[in-house]
Amino acid sequence: MSVDRIFGLVRRVMRLTTDTATPSVQVQMESAADDLHNDVEVLETYGFTAHPPESVPEGLAVFPNGESDHGIVIGWFDKAHRPAGLKAGETQQYSVHGQNQLFDEDGQITLEATQHGQRLFFNKDGEVEIRAQQGQTVLLDKTGQVVITDKAGSTFRMLANGDMDVTPASTQFRVNGYLTASYGGSSIGMNPNGDIVMHPASGVVQVIGNAKATEDVIADSDGTAISSLHHRHPGGSIGAGTSLEPI
């Protein structure tokens, strides 16, 4: 093999065009001394393919036997977009559009969707966390609970035992529409009309402690409404008639 062929085995090249519609990616490129090479194959690993942007034109090609007509590109030099600062053992896949996937030294996998900061985390404890750019998070933790947190710090928890816990960052808990709580066959609900409706399974509503009503309380079990403010009692201390209305 001549000296020229030996020096021509490995060359730096500049990519001019890229064709990804072919069975293997092919490029047109220039090597030293402005040699033009057409339809040069790009060596890619199984399961991975890429179309480098125009900002990544420089690559490295090998030419078996030093023949310029049979080059193969083995890689591209990305000096414009490659994430810096990886620690020993870490790997990262990325694109010029901002998406990236990081396998870090703590055993966590981080997926970042775009340049706007949406992220998905899989940590070594089996937890999954979603973070939005605006600060909201959704956490599926190792205890089996789901925790949703908004940017103000309010949380909604679905616990592993089936309980749900709502903690507002302010002092208000607001529901637009019907709100019903049920347990053991009993239920209490608030409807959009402002009514509070209770359906005790035993038929008895029990109040432990004092109960105060600022308006009238009406009992109606069989279609006969009885007012707590305007009802009369038969008999009583006044005699055999009926008592006066309550004051």
BAVEX-876920 format. One record per residue (C-alpha): x, y, z. Coordinates in steps of 0.5 Angstrom, whole numbers, padded with zeros to 4 digits, always signed. Each point is the difference from the previous one (the first is absolute). Layout:
REM residues N
XYZ...
This chain:
REM residues 247
+0000+0000+0000+0003+0007-0002+0001+0005+0005-0006+0004-0003-0004-0005+0002+0002-0001+0007-0001+0007+0001-0007+0000-0003-0003-0006+0004-0003+0005+0005-0002+0007-0002-0004+0006+0003-0006+0002-0004-0005+0005-0001-0007-0002-0001-0004+0004-0006-0006-0004-0001-0004-0006+0004-0005-0005-0003-0004-0004+0006-0005-0003-0005+0005-0005-0002+0001-0007+0003+0006+0003+0004+0002+0007+0001+0004+0003-0006+0003+0007-0001+0004+0004-0005+0007+0003+0004+0006+0003-0002+0007-0003+0003+0007+0003+0000+0002+0004-0007-0007+0001-0001-0002-0007-0002-0007-0001-0001-0003-0007+0002-0007-0002-0002-0005-0005+0003+0004-0001+0006-0003-0005+0005+0000+0002+0007+0001-0005+0005-0005-0001+0005-0001-0004+0006-0007-0005+0000-0006+0004+0003+0003+0007+0000+0000+0005-0006+0001+0007-0001+0000+0006-0005+0005+0005+0002-0002+0007+0000+0004+0005-0005+0004+0003+0006+0003-0007+0001+0004-0001-0007+0006-0003+0002+0001-0008+0001+0005-0005-0001+0001-0005-0005+0004-0006-0002+0002-0003-0007+0002-0007+0000+0006-0001-0004+0000+0007-0001-0004+0001-0005-0004+0006-0001-0006-0003-0003-0002-0005+0006+0000+0005+0006-0005-0002+0006-0001+0006+0005+0001-0003+0007-0002+0006+0004-0002+0008+0000+0003+0005+0005-0005+0004+0003+0003+0006+0004-0006+0004+0000-0005-0004+0003+0003-0005+0004-0002+0000+0008+0006+0002+0004+0002-0002+0007-0002-0008+0000+0003-0004+0006+0004-0006-0001-0005-0006-0002-0006+0005-0002-0003+0000-0007-0004+0005-0004-0004+0000-0006-0002+0007-0003-0003+0003-0006+0001+0007-0002-0007+0002+0001+0001-0001+0008-0003-0007+0001+0005-0004+0004+0001-0006+0004+0005-0001+0006+0002-0006+0004+0003+0003+0006+0005-0003+0005-0006-0001+0005-0003-0005-0004-0006+0005-0002-0002+0001-0007-0002+0007-0002-0004+0002-0006-0001+0007-0002-0005+0001-0006+0002+0007-0003+0004+0006+0002-0006+0003+0004+0002-0005+0006-0005-0005+0000+0003-0006+0004-0002-0008+0001+0005-0003+0006+0000-0008+0001+0005+0000+0007+0003-0007+0002-0005-0001+0006-0005-0001-0006-0004+0007+0001-0002+0004-0006-0001+0008+0000-0002+0005-0005+0002+0007+0000-0003+0006-0004+0003+0006-0002-0005+0004+0004+0002-0004+0007-0006-0005+0000+0002-0007+0002-0003-0007+0000+0004-0005+0004-0001-0008+0000+0004-0002+0007+0002-0006+0002-0005-0001+0006-0005+0000-0006-0003+0006+0001-0001+0006-0006+0001+0007+0002-0002+0006-0004+0003+0007+0002-0002+0006-0004+0005+0006+0000-0003+0003+0006+0002-0006+0004-0007-0003+0001+0000-0007+0000-0005-0006-0002+0002-0007+0003-0003-0007-0002+0003-0004+0005+0001-0007+0000-0005-0002+0004-0005+0003-0004-0001+0007+0004+0000+0006-0003+0003+0006+0003+0000+0008-0003+0004+0005+0003-0001+0007-0003+0006+0005+0000-0006+0005+0002-0005-0001+0005-0005-0001-0005-0003-0007-0003-0004+0002-0006-0005-0005-0004-0004+0002-0006-0006-0004+0000-0002-0006+0004+0004-0002+0006-0002-0007+0003+0004-0004+0006-0002-0007+0001+0002-0005+0005-0004-0006+0003-0006+0001-0004-0001+0007+0003+0001+0006-0004+0000+0008+0000+0000+0004-0006+0000+0007-0002-0003+0002-0007+0001+0006-0004-0007+0003+0003+0004+0001+0007-0004-0006+0003+0003-0005+0005-0003-0006-0001+0001-0006+0005-0002-0007-0001+0002-0004+0007+0000-0008-0001-0003-0001+0007-0005+0006-0002+0002+0004+0006+0005+0006+0000+0004+0001+0006+0003+0006+0003+0005+0000+0005+0000+0006+0004-0004+0007-0002-0003+0001-0006-0002+0007-0002-0005+0002-0006+0000+0007-0002-0006-0001-0005-0006-0005+0001+0000-0007+0000-0005-0004-0003-0001-0008+0001-0004-0004-0005+0000-0007+0001-0007-0002-0003-0002+0006-0004-0002+0004+0006+0005+0006+0001+0001+0002+0007+0003+0007+0001+0005+0000+0006-0002+0008+0001-0007+0000-0001-0003-0007+0002-0005-0001+0006+0000-0006+0005-0006-0003+0003-0001+0001+0007+0005+0003+0004+0001+0004+0006-0006+0005-0003-0005-0005+0001-0004-0005-0004+0001+0004-0007+0006+0001-0004+0006+0004+0003+0002+0007-0003+0005+0001-0006+0007+0000+0002+0003+0006+0002
